[in-house]
């Protein structure tokens, strides 16, 4: 038979409010699923097709979740839309939010081939000038907050010149 292919991807993630919609596009009934996150911890999951169909959702903090129906007559039908809305907290040092290790299936044990969309870049403001004292190597949104050492000094304020920095 033909492969059961399902697409899973991010909607419009709002890092300021910590909301991350997980979107689905499937031509098949889904009776259960699970996945993990990287780049953020999972606070809650609600809404979307998962809630509309009355699925039971179980969180496995800090990164995982699964959701399933107890009624074989109430799968998530073939559709494209929001699977669920996640509430997330970005991990320190993380640069991308990703969906990892998704498993989707049906009552008969059929597992879907899941295509995962691209990770989402986490916006990180900071000084991007590598020569600045406060350079942030993971920043991807430049700010005008860069600070530099004074002439003949390093970033710690120590004199680095071969002459007397006090001018004597």
Rosetta silent file (secondary structure, phi, psi, omega in degrees, C-alpha in Angstrom):
SEQUENCE: XXXXXXXXXXXXXXXXXXXXXXXXXXXXXXXXXXXXXXXXXXXXXXXXXXXXXXXXXXXXXXXXXXXXXXXXXXXXXXXXXXXXXXXXXXXXXXXXXXXXXXXXXXXXXXXXXXXXXXXXXXXXXXXXXXXXXXXXXXXXXXXXXXXXXXXXXXXXXXXXXXXXXXXX
SCORE:     score description
SCORE:     0.000 S_00000001
   1 L     0.000  176.482 -179.667    0.000    0.000    0.000 S_00000001
   2 L   -80.944  152.480 -179.701    0.911    3.643   -0.089 S_00000001
   3 L   -71.611  144.245  176.022    2.843    5.231    2.746 S_00000001
   4 L   -90.761  102.493 -176.955    0.932    7.258    5.310 S_00000001
   5 E  -105.008  136.170 -178.301    2.729   10.587    5.212 S_00000001
   6 E  -133.052  137.935  177.555    2.000   13.368    7.671 S_00000001
   7 E  -103.832  133.905  179.022    3.536   16.861    7.870 S_00000001
   8 E  -128.408  127.799 -174.782    4.261   18.433   11.258 S_00000001
   9 E  -156.627  166.593  179.552    5.526   22.010   11.486 S_00000001
  10 E   -81.672  142.846  167.625    5.504   25.206   13.533 S_00000001
  11 L   -85.605 -150.359  179.433    2.870   27.901   13.154 S_00000001
  12 L   -81.304   97.286 -179.391    3.637   31.500   14.138 S_00000001
  13 L   -74.438  132.616  177.510    5.716   31.053   17.284 S_00000001
  14 E  -115.187   97.233 -176.736    5.580   34.035   19.669 S_00000001
  15 L   -67.530  -29.416  179.856    8.617   33.810   21.926 S_00000001
  16 L   -63.349  -39.966 -179.726    7.603   36.932   23.887 S_00000001
  17 L   -96.295   -8.185  179.043    4.382   35.277   25.071 S_00000001
  18 L    74.573   28.553  179.334    5.779   31.733   25.018 S_00000001
  19 E  -108.603  136.386 -176.452    3.189   30.357   22.607 S_00000001
  20 E  -140.390   97.849  178.221    4.085   27.842   19.932 S_00000001
  21 E   -74.609  130.280  175.258    1.364   26.383   17.694 S_00000001
  22 E   -97.654  123.946 -175.954    2.162   22.945   16.292 S_00000001
  23 E  -103.370  153.235 -179.921    0.575   22.517   12.860 S_00000001
  24 E  -135.780  147.028  170.290   -0.408   19.311   11.054 S_00000001
  25 E  -137.114  115.079 -175.477   -1.265   18.329    7.521 S_00000001
  26 E  -144.880  143.301  176.238   -2.519   14.770    7.129 S_00000001
  27 L   -99.512   10.717 -174.830   -4.691   12.825    4.718 S_00000001
  28 L  -132.467  156.884  173.112   -5.333   10.130    7.353 S_00000001
  29 L   -66.376  136.939  175.967   -7.113    9.700   10.689 S_00000001
  30 E  -114.745  125.229 -178.910   -4.764   10.182   13.659 S_00000001
  31 L  -107.270   -9.674  177.385   -5.631    8.322   16.856 S_00000001
  32 E  -173.247  155.864  178.100   -2.529    9.167   18.859 S_00000001
  33 E  -158.525  163.209  172.069    0.790   10.965   18.752 S_00000001
  34 E  -152.414  154.376  173.035    3.848   11.944   20.734 S_00000001
  35 E  -162.795  169.732  176.172    6.846   14.196   20.234 S_00000001
  36 E  -124.566  163.707  176.113    9.555   16.049   22.128 S_00000001
  37 E  -111.110  152.665  164.214   10.939   19.570   21.943 S_00000001
  38 E  -127.796  144.737 -179.550   14.481   20.832   21.833 S_00000001
  39 L    97.136  -12.019 -179.146   15.366   24.426   22.657 S_00000001
  40 E  -156.204  156.909  171.574   12.525   24.926   25.143 S_00000001
  41 E   -98.839  149.970 -176.248   10.760   23.229   28.013 S_00000001
  42 E   -89.832  123.644  179.723    7.104   22.365   27.696 S_00000001
  43 E   -96.799  -46.330  179.382    4.766   24.122   30.147 S_00000001
  44 E  -160.593  167.122  176.046    1.367   23.107   28.744 S_00000001
  45 E  -140.260  133.418 -178.468   -0.501   22.013   25.630 S_00000001
  46 E  -158.290  164.557  172.947   -4.078   22.974   24.780 S_00000001
  47 L    73.793 -169.843  177.609   -6.499   23.745   21.989 S_00000001
  48 H    71.624 -166.689 -179.552   -6.373   22.867   18.333 S_00000001
  49 H   -60.614  -31.593  178.729   -7.567   19.675   16.693 S_00000001
  50 H   -58.934  -48.726 -179.256   -6.350   17.718   19.738 S_00000001
  51 H   -71.818  -39.094 -179.810   -8.816   19.498   22.037 S_00000001
  52 H   -57.977  -34.086 -178.013  -11.630   19.538   19.460 S_00000001
  53 L   -93.058    2.685  176.482  -11.531   15.748   19.316 S_00000001
  54 L    71.049   28.936  178.817  -11.333   15.369   23.102 S_00000001
  55 L   -64.860  150.356  171.845   -7.910   13.742   23.137 S_00000001
  56 E   -87.743  128.036 -179.906   -6.220   12.961   26.447 S_00000001
  57 E  -115.959  131.123  179.078   -2.895   14.826   26.644 S_00000001
  58 E  -122.185  125.378  177.630   -0.070   13.787   28.948 S_00000001
  59 E   -93.101  141.596  174.360    3.011   15.957   29.422 S_00000001
  60 E  -118.684   79.762 -176.620    6.399   14.429   30.148 S_00000001
  61 L   -56.109  147.998    6.348    8.331   17.417   31.508 S_00000001
  62 L   -93.908   -9.047 -168.137   10.503   19.015   30.614 S_00000001
  63 L  -121.488  -17.352 -168.987   10.380   18.249   26.878 S_00000001
  64 E  -112.658  162.552  175.813    7.874   15.560   25.881 S_00000001
  65 E  -155.404  157.140  166.073    4.162   14.979   25.445 S_00000001
  66 E  -140.614  160.567 -177.432    1.733   12.485   24.037 S_00000001
  67 E  -149.502  141.542 -175.813   -1.922   12.706   23.180 S_00000001
  68 E  -156.813  163.131  176.506   -4.467   10.086   22.237 S_00000001
  69 L  -104.284  146.942  174.658   -8.168    9.355   21.972 S_00000001
  70 L   -96.097   -2.607 -177.413  -10.019    6.796   24.041 S_00000001
  71 L  -119.938  108.830 -176.997  -12.775    6.692   21.404 S_00000001
  72 L   -63.596  -13.393  177.387  -11.842    5.018   18.122 S_00000001
  73 L   -90.645    4.377 -177.284  -14.739    6.897   16.496 S_00000001
  74 L  -128.945   55.206  176.285  -13.169   10.278   17.382 S_00000001
  75 L   -75.736  170.118  166.349   -9.790   10.494   15.645 S_00000001
  76 E   -75.272  116.923 -175.525   -8.261   13.707   14.403 S_00000001
  77 L   -71.693  166.329  174.907   -9.702   13.553   10.883 S_00000001
  78 L   -53.213  123.615 -175.228   -7.690   14.168    7.718 S_00000001
  79 E  -167.476  169.244  171.223   -6.980   17.877    7.945 S_00000001
  80 E  -128.140  124.306 -179.100   -4.582   20.780    7.853 S_00000001
  81 E   169.709 -165.470 -178.422   -4.535   23.083   10.858 S_00000001
  82 E   -79.818  119.555  177.195   -3.338   23.620   14.391 S_00000001
  83 E   -71.383  -50.747  178.705   -2.730   20.305   16.141 S_00000001
  84 E  -161.474  158.465  177.264   -2.171   21.902   19.557 S_00000001
  85 E  -106.543  119.785  179.209   -0.952   25.151   21.107 S_00000001
  86 E   -94.695  144.964  167.450    2.114   24.755   23.302 S_00000001
  87 E  -105.774  125.582 -172.191    3.129   27.037   26.115 S_00000001
  88 E  -129.636  161.699  170.321    6.930   26.991   26.280 S_00000001
  89 E  -127.844  122.964 -177.362    9.900   28.425   28.122 S_00000001
  90 E   -68.823  137.718  178.337   13.076   28.906   26.114 S_00000001
  91 L   -79.014  142.726  176.909   16.155   27.190   27.514 S_00000001
  92 L   -56.999  130.981  177.274   19.209   29.309   28.349 S_00000001
  93 L    84.164   -5.743 -179.970   21.658   29.227   25.461 S_00000001
  94 L   -74.372  142.189  179.526   19.185   27.690   23.012 S_00000001
  95 L  -116.243  -13.838  179.371   19.216   29.110   19.482 S_00000001
  96 E  -140.802  146.892  172.244   16.487   26.999   17.833 S_00000001
  97 E  -105.328  123.813 -175.077   13.116   25.536   18.765 S_00000001
  98 E  -132.613  150.486  170.003   12.642   22.102   17.180 S_00000001
  99 E   -93.618  129.067 -176.131   10.142   19.260   17.109 S_00000001
 100 E  -123.526  152.683  171.966   11.946   15.972   17.766 S_00000001
 101 E    41.963   52.797  179.389   11.145   12.247   17.524 S_00000001
 102 E   -74.523  141.394  173.668    7.475   12.482   16.478 S_00000001
 103 E  -132.619  122.931  178.080    5.408    9.286   16.399 S_00000001
 104 E  -124.949  142.606 -177.594    1.866    9.339   14.984 S_00000001
 105 E  -156.365 -176.145 -178.676   -0.337    6.314   14.594 S_00000001
 106 L  -128.261  170.577 -177.902   -3.657    4.552   14.313 S_00000001
 107 L   -55.742  -37.922 -175.105   -5.476    1.831   16.291 S_00000001
 108 L   -78.220    5.839  178.873   -4.186   -0.925   14.059 S_00000001
 109 L    89.686   -0.339  177.255   -0.604    0.025   14.874 S_00000001
 110 L   -60.468  126.230  175.409    0.002    1.821   11.598 S_00000001
 111 E  -103.550  136.107 -179.517    2.785    4.334   12.131 S_00000001
 112 L   -85.620  146.810  169.391    2.868    7.378    9.893 S_00000001
 113 E   -79.958  115.260 -175.221    5.961    8.637    8.111 S_00000001
 114 E  -101.435  126.257  172.852    6.273   12.088    9.648 S_00000001
 115 E   -98.197  121.007 -178.023    7.941   14.947    7.813 S_00000001
 116 E   -96.255  131.614  176.444    9.110   17.556   10.326 S_00000001
 117 L   -69.873  174.355 -178.913    9.242   21.211    9.287 S_00000001
 118 L   -62.353  151.895  171.059   12.227   23.444    9.911 S_00000001
 119 L   -66.301  159.978  178.554   13.265   24.496   13.385 S_00000001
 120 E  -106.648  130.906  177.833   12.421   28.071   14.371 S_00000001
 121 E   -70.313  127.925  177.505   15.257   30.479   15.197 S_00000001
 122 L   -80.685  123.833 -179.635   14.925   31.827   18.721 S_00000001
 123 L   -69.707  124.095 -179.583   15.366   35.624   18.647 S_00000001
 124 L  -129.101  112.654  179.309   18.351   36.591   20.792 S_00000001
 125 E   -83.543  150.266  175.626   19.269   40.248   21.126 S_00000001
 126 E   163.231  177.262  178.654   22.787   41.328   21.929 S_00000001
 127 E   -74.473  123.712 -177.372   26.072   42.772   20.802 S_00000001
 128 L  -104.102    2.135  179.780   27.173   40.957   17.649 S_00000001
 129 L   -83.085  112.456 -176.696   30.568   42.688   17.235 S_00000001
 130 L   -61.606  -19.813 -179.937   33.220   40.061   18.025 S_00000001
 131 L   -87.780   -4.525 -178.925   35.698   42.798   19.016 S_00000001
 132 L   -80.894  153.957  179.435   33.391   44.189   21.735 S_00000001
 133 L   -67.901  -30.002 -177.441   33.871   43.364   25.410 S_00000001
 134 L  -109.247   33.802  178.647   30.271   42.213   25.731 S_00000001
 135 E   -56.948  132.226  175.793   30.051   40.211   22.477 S_00000001
 136 L  -108.746  106.012 -174.425   27.203   37.665   22.570 S_00000001
 137 L   -66.753  -16.651  178.323   28.184   34.776   20.268 S_00000001
 138 L  -104.017    2.431  178.656   24.618   33.448   20.007 S_00000001
 139 L   -64.565  142.087  174.748   22.912   36.815   19.349 S_00000001
 140 L  -130.067    3.029  173.778   21.028   37.054   16.065 S_00000001
 141 E  -126.854  109.806 -176.286   19.384   40.461   16.549 S_00000001
 142 E   -68.601  144.277  173.423   21.957   43.257   16.820 S_00000001
 143 L  -123.818  167.445  178.878   21.614   45.915   19.494 S_00000001
 144 L   -97.093   38.404 -175.726   23.558   49.132   20.030 S_00000001
 145 L  -102.452    7.900 -177.329   24.743   47.916   23.434 S_00000001
 146 L   -62.963  139.769  175.504   28.318   46.976   22.483 S_00000001
 147 L  -122.426  147.604 -175.061   31.010   48.169   24.865 S_00000001
 148 L  -128.617  155.418  177.432   34.702   48.439   24.040 S_00000001
 149 L   -70.311  150.884  174.819   37.921   48.663   26.018 S_00000001
 150 L   -70.966  159.082 -179.960   39.564   52.054   26.466 S_00000001
 151 L   -52.899  136.533  178.196   42.695   52.725   24.420 S_00000001
 152 L    66.857   16.745  179.970   45.692   50.676   25.616 S_00000001
 153 E  -130.750  156.931  173.598   43.481   48.601   27.954 S_00000001
 154 L   -94.067 -176.698 -177.096   41.752   45.237   27.763 S_00000001
 155 L   -67.001  -18.118  176.826   38.094   44.595   28.626 S_00000001
 156 L   -88.119   -1.388  179.177   39.018   44.088   32.287 S_00000001
 157 L    88.716    2.723 -179.511   40.537   47.591   32.423 S_00000001
 158 L   -80.960  142.907  178.042   44.122   46.378   32.700 S_00000001
 159 E   -68.132  131.546 -179.786   46.841   48.286   30.854 S_00000001
 160 L  -121.870    5.753 -178.525   48.111   46.311   27.866 S_00000001
 161 L   -86.035  159.086  177.524   50.406   48.904   26.287 S_00000001
 162 L   -83.665    9.098  176.524   54.199   48.814   26.391 S_00000001
 163 L  -121.526  168.268  179.226   54.088   52.318   27.845 S_00000001
 164 L   -69.973  118.268 -176.957   52.821   53.649   31.166 S_00000001
 165 L   -68.098  -20.745  178.854   49.039   53.948   30.737 S_00000001
 166 L   -79.540   -4.380  178.688   48.869   56.771   33.298 S_00000001
 167 L    85.054    9.269 -179.655   50.985   58.865   30.926 S_00000001
 168 L   -88.110    0.000    0.000   53.986   59.045   33.252 S_00000001
